[in-house]
Amino acid sequence: MAVWDDMVGQERVRTQLCAAARDADTHVTAQAQGAPAPAASKMTHAWLFTGPPGSGRATAARAFAAALQCTSPDRALGGAPGCGFCDGCHTTLVGTHADVEVIRTDLLSIGVKETRELVRRAQLSPAGGRWQVIVLEDADRLTEGAGNVLLKAVEEPAPRTVWLLCAPSLEDVLPTIRSRCRHLTLRTPPVSAVADVLVRRDGIEPEVAAAAARATQGHIGRARRLATDERARARRATVLKLPLRVEDIGGCLKAAQELVDAAAEDAKQVAEEIDVKETEDLKAALGASAGGRMPRGTAGAVKELEDKQKRRRTRTQRDSLDLALSDLTGFYRDVLALQMGSRVQLANEDVRDALDRIARGSTPEGTLRRIEAVVACREVLDRNVAPLLAVEAMTMALRAG
């Protein structure tokens, strides 16, 4: 299987990256001879992958990283880079290649300290691969200070270093950084392509795969989770009942509380799965005694981990809420389609009775105001407004229509 196979519905971007990976060989040869890179080369030192959630930005970046490290003998004979089988491809894709660093965060932001360490790593020569590749999956979460630290490294890169940055849109990255990157825009994959990859790669039944892909409107990660996780299906079902529960003030407030509580429960489950092991591993590394007593001078490290875990719980809760709000937006989008007599495929055909009821009882103008209320809630949550306050305001607006 080639490294490009998981890039669902991104043929244009795949062609561009494959061409750049081919030209990367010429770069390596030119550098070895002390010559400049060819002027017409499609390879460059910094890339910015943008696209809507679920488009596969990080998947494309990792596939490109693997193609750059590909050691297949076929390359010397003109074969396409990124075979998927050689040691360079395999270790990159599984995350063990010594010259590929993949950075993703469970926290709300990436700070200066982490970015400086990343920049230091980027200055090193490749240990054994062709390139030193840094994949920053959450470039939109860089603080302003961290972005300024990164800028210097992108402006003056080491000769064999490639930066692969991922963000939802150009506006999510500092203008000074994005102006120094080659920009690739990914699109939302077709529903049929997502369903096909769920069947082919994950062994999901075709009917289940099609329903999950349709419900998530082409979001690959969410579709896989919906198809394989019973809890995810139950949470979605609860969210899609919310429009029928906001007929009075009491219903609005109760629905808001339940939505926030469900997100908090998600964060708690993640904490239970990860935090305990992290804490135990750290204490063991610091030399805790059998009774759990910590050596002197280690309290700061434990406190730093606790702070990180707290920030991760906040991020998890916010992400869970955002997922619920995405489902809610899809519900009202279907309502609007019914009201306008559109022939587009409904994402939530499984709750058609509820869609019809809301469509009959409101106007297209009211539905648009409800969609705007959901979007506004997502925006204020990004600005750190208290989740319950934001969701209560939204449910009251949904009631008003």
N, C-alpha and C positions, 0 to 999 in steps of 0.2 A: 504494500500500500504506500503510495507516494505521500509525502508530508502535506501536500496540498489538498488531499481528499476531504479533510474536515472543514475546508473553506466552502460553506454551503451557499450557493447562489452568488458567488463573487468572481465570475469568470474574468472580468476585465482587470480587477486587481490582481488576480492570480497570474495573468499574463504579464503584467508589469513587474511583479516581484520575481517571476521566473527569469525574465530578461535581465533584471538587475543582478540576480545571483550568478547568471552566466558571465556578465561583465565584471563581477567581483574577482574572478580568476585573473583577468587582465590587470586589475588593480594590484593584486598580490605580486604578479610577475614584474610589473613596472616598479613597485616599491623595492623589490629585491634587487633590481638593477639600478636603483637610484634615479629612476626617470619619473616624470609626472604622469598622472593618470590620463588616459585618452580623453580628449575634449568632448567626444560624443558619447561617453560612457553613460549608461543608465544607472550606474551605482553611485551612491553618495553616502556620507557618513552619518546623516541624521534623518529619520523618517518620523512622520506623524500620522498615525492611523486614527481616523474619526469615523463615527457612524452611530446610529441609534442603538439603544440597549438591545442586546441579542443578535446584533449583526455579526459578531465574531471578530471584534478588533484584536483582542489578545490572541485568539486562535491564529489569525493571519500573521501577527508579529512572531509568534513562536514557530510557525511554519517557515517563515523567511529566515529566522535564526538558524533553523535546522538545515535549510538549503545552503546557507553560507558556510556551514560546517561540514557539509556533505563530502564524504571521501570515497564515493563510489568510483570504481575504475572506469565506468561508462562515461564519466565526465570528460576524460581525456579523449574519448572517441566521439565527442559531440553530444553525448546524452544529456538530458535535462537534469539540473541539480535538484536534490531533494528526493532521493530514491526511497527513503523511509526505512531502509534495511541496514545500511552501513552503521558503523559505530558512531560516527558524527551525528547522523540523523537520530538514531535511537537514543543516545544519551541526552541529546538536546530535548527531545520530546518528553522523556521521563524525568527531566530535571537534574541530571547528574553530570552534565558536561562541565568540565573545569573552566571553560572560557565563555560560558553563557550564564548571566545573572538575571533572574526573573524577579522583579520586585512588584509585589501586590500588598495591599494593606487592609487589615480588618478595622482600622481606626478611621476617625473622621478626616485626618489630614496626614501629610508627610512633611516632617519638619526639617529644619536646617541640619541638625545633627546627623540624621539618617542620610540626607542628600550629600553631605560632605564625605561620608564614608563611601557612598556610591561613586562620587567623582574620583576619590582616591583609587578605587578599584579600576575605574575606567582608564587610568593612566598607565596601568600595567601592560606589558606585552603579552600576547597570547601564550599560554603555557604549552599548548600543543596543537591547538586548532588553527584555522586560518585567520580568524578574527576574534577580538574581544567584543562580545555582544552584550549590551545592557538593554533588557526589555523592561520598561516602566509601564505597567498595566494601568496605573491610576495617576497619570500625569495631571489630571484635573484636580487632584487632591493635594498638590504641592502648595504649601503656604507661599506668600509673596517672597519671603526671605529665602525659602528653599528654591524657588524658581530662579532667583537671582544667582544663587550658588550654582545651579545647573547651567545657567546661561553661559558662564565662562567656559565650561567644559564642552558645550555644544559649539561655541564660537571657535575654540582652538582645540579640536579633538586630537587625541593621540593618533599616529598614522594608521594603526590597525584596529581602531575602535569604532564600533557602529552603535548608535543610539536608536532604539525603537520605542517611541512614545505612543501611548494610547489614551484617547480622551473622547467623550461624546461628541464634541464639536470644536471648531477652531477657537471659538470664544472662551472655551474653558482652559486655554493655555495662554501664557503671557505672549503678547504680540512679538516681543523681542526673541522669544524662543521659536515660535511657529514660523517666523520669517526666515529662520535658518534651517528649516526642515523641509524635506520633500513631502508633500501632502497627498495622502490616499484616502478617498472617501468610500466607505463600505455602505451597502444598502441593506434594508431589511430583507432577509431571504424569503422567497415565495413559500407559502404554506406547504405546497406539495413537496418542495425540496426538503423542508425540515422533517416532514413525515417520513420521507424516504430514508433520510439518514438515521432516524430513530429506529426504523425497521432493520436497516442494513447493518448499522454499527452496534446498536444496543439490544437487538433481538426483541423489540417490542411488537406486539400484535398490530397488524396494519390498522384495524379499526380504532384501537386505543391511540396509536401514534397520530392518526389523522385528526382525532378529536382533540388531542393535546396541542398539536400544531395549530389547529384552527382557533382554539381558545386563547392561545398566547400570541396569535397573529404573527408568527414567524420568529419568535424569540427562542433561540435554540436551547439555551440553558433552562429557561422556565418550562419549556415544553417537555424536556427530559425529566425534570423534577416532577411535573404534574403527572406524567405517564408512569412514574415509578414510585412515587411517595404518596401513600394514602393520606397522611396528615396534610399534605399540600392540597389535595383534592377537597378535603373537608374544610380547610380554611377558605378556599375559593368559594365553595358552596355557601358558606356563612356570609361572605362579603356580598355575594350576588343577591342575598335576601334583604340586604340593607335598604334598597330603594322602596321596599314595601313596608318598612318599619318606621318611616319618618313622617307619619301622618299627624302626629301631635308632638308637643314639646317633650313630654316624658319619653316618648319613643326615640326622639332625636338624641336626648342625653344618654339614654340607656345604650343605644346602638354605638354611640361614640365611645362610651366607657368600655364596651365589650371589644371594640376594634383595638383600642389602645392596650387593653389587658392581653389580648391575643398576641400582639407584637411583643409585649413584655415577656410573655411566656416563651416565645421563640428565643429571645435573648437569654432567658434563664436556661433553656435547653442547651444552647450553644455553650454557655458558661459551664454547665455541668459536664459536658463532654470534653472541654478543652482546658478550662482553668485549673482543675484539680491536678491534672497530669503536668501542666506547665509548672505549677507551684512545687509539686513533689520533685520534678526534675531539677529545678533551680536549687532547692534546698539540698538535694543530694550533691549537686555540683559544688555548692558552697561548703560542704562538709558538715551537714547537720548530724547531730548525735542520734542514736537509736530512739531516744525519747522525744525527738523533735526539737531539741534545744539548738539554737543557731550560734555559730562562733561570733565572737565580737567583731564589729565592723561590717557586718553583712546586712544590717537592717535597711540600709539605703537601697540595696539591690532588690530586696523583697518588696519594699515600698514602691519602687519604680515599676516592678511587675504588676503589682496591685493596681496602680494608676492606669497602666496600659490595658489591663483587663476591664477596668471600669469604662474606659473610652470605647473599647470594643463592644461592650454590652450596649452602650448608647448607639453606636453605629448599627449594630444588629437590629435593635428595635426600630431605628429609623428606616433601615432597608426593608424590614418586614412591613412597616406601615406603607412605604412607597409602593411595594408590590401590591398590597391591597387596594391602594388608590389607583394603580394602573388597571386592575381588574374592574374597578368601579367606572373608570373612564371608558373602558371597552363596553360595559353594559349600556351606558348612555349613548355611546356611538351607535350601537345597534338600535336603540330606541329611535334615534334621529333618522337612521336609515329607513326604518319602518314608516315613520311619519312622512318622510319625503318620497315614499314609494320607490326607493332605490333598489336595484337588483344586486347590490354587493352581497357577498357571502357574510352571513352573520357569524360573529365570533362565539356567541353564547346561545347557539341553537338549542342547547340542552335545557335552557330556562325560558323557552319561547313563550309560555303562558305569562310569566312575569313581564317580559318585554312587551307583549301585546297589551297587557293591562296598563302599564305606565304610558305606553304610546297613545292609547285611547283617552287616557285621563289628563293629558297635557298637550301643549303646543310645541312646535319646533323651537320657537323662541325660548320657551321655558326650559327645554332640554339643553339648549346652548348655554343658558345661564347656569344650569346644574353642572355641565362640563367645566365651565369657567370656575365654578366654586371648588371643584375637585383639583383643578390645576393650581388655583390660588393656595389651597391647603398644602400641596406639595412644595410650593415656593416658600411659604412661611416656615415649613419644617426645615428647609435648607438654611434658614436664617436663625435656627436654634430657638424658635418659639416653642413653648411647652406643648408637647404632643396632644394632651387632652384638650387644652384650650383651642388648639388649631382644628382638631377633629370635631369638637362641639360646634365651632363656628361653621364648619362645612356642613354638618348634618342639618343645622338650622336653615342654612341657605338652600339645601336640597328640598327641605319642606316647603319653603317659600316658592321655589321654582322660578 
